[in-house]
Structures are given as structure tokens and as C-alpha cells.
Amino acid sequence: MSTTRDQIRPDLAVIAGHVTPGSRVLDIGCGDGALMMALREKDCDVRGIEIDGDCVERCVSQGLSVVQGDADRDLADYPDKGFDYAILSQTLQTAARPDRMLDELLRVGTRAFVSFPNFAHWRTRAALMFGGRMPVTRAIPVSWYATENIHHVTVKDFRDLAKDKGARIEREWFFAGERQLGRAGANGRAEFAVFELSR
């Protein structure tokens, strides 16, 4: 068995491990295509959309089906329930309207996976409280002026958003670095979170 899933970010590895083999998948904000490669090993029909032209080029050079596009605008062009899974990894916080993005995910996919950095992590809180500055951490690795993150979401915020949107949380995972955490205290302990949703 290939080790691709062992070589990717923990959130992507969890998602790859829980997508049913042979599924139709849309990877939104697919980056360098790492998740798509892992899903291809499971005989999934995987398509990607990515805003960064260099990333699109890298994906296409690996034989991946990726188009350049802006998820804030272009998801509207995809059909209702056209995919078994719609995936948004580490991208929700960069969307112009995360609430609308979640609606679109659950419109185009029967199920959705969403992962994001948790801005309520204790290191983030400490940086603000004791340093008086926007944090630079493992999960948020660049300064405030260089980040693409425009919405600071927490685990609690996301659970509330899912509820407001009538989405059912099927499963959830929490991580501190490479280490998976339990659910208890996740809002303060997790550097990033992964949710599987349906509607």
C-alpha cells in the first residue's frame, strides 16, 4: 500500500482516510494536489479548483484534473449534488463569506469535509493577551499583514455556523501539530479542526 496518506498534513490524511473508495470528489482550494493524489489511490474521481496559477500548473503536470478558479464565485457553476464529497481544507477562513461557502459545499456535495486553523487555540490567545500582537504560530505561520486569513474562526464558531445552516456534524477531529486530540476542551487545545458534514 502506498504511503501518500502518511506524507500529507494530518487534516488531509484524516479526510483521505474517511472518503469512501470510488467516490466523486471536488477538492476546493486544492493547493499542490496532495489530497487529490491520496484520493486517486482510492480510485476516486477527483476534481480540483484552485486560485493560484502555479499550483494549478503543478497539479496538471501530475495528471490531476484541476481548473483555476475562485471558489467564492465559481462554485455556483457546479451542479447540485454533483459530487459525493466537497472538500474545503484550510480555506474556509480565506473565503469572503464563509457562511455562503458552507451552503455551496453542501449544495454541490452530498457530504462535506472542512478543516481550518482554530483561532481560539491557547497559543493564539496567549499571543494576544500577553504580547498584544496577532499571533504567528504553527497553524497561523505568517504575520497579520501577509496572511490570507480574513475570518478568524474557532471550533465553537464553526459548530454554531453548522447549526445555523442546518448542517449535521457527522464526525470531527482535532489536532495539535501532528497529534490527534480528544474532543474535550478542543476549542482551547486544538490548533486546527476537521469536520465532516451533511445536510
LINGIZI-V283384 format. One line per field, one symbol per residue. burial: + if it has 9 or more other C-alpha atoms within 8 Angstrom, else -. A space follows every 10 residues. Layout:
burial->???
//
This chain:
burial->----+--+-- +++-++--+- --++++++++ +-++++++++ -+++++++++ +---++-+++ ---+++-+-+ ++-++----- ++++++++++ +++++--+-- ++++++++++ ++++++++++ +--+++++-- ---++++-+- --+------+ --+++--+-- +++-+-+++- -+++++---- +----++-++ ++++++++-
//
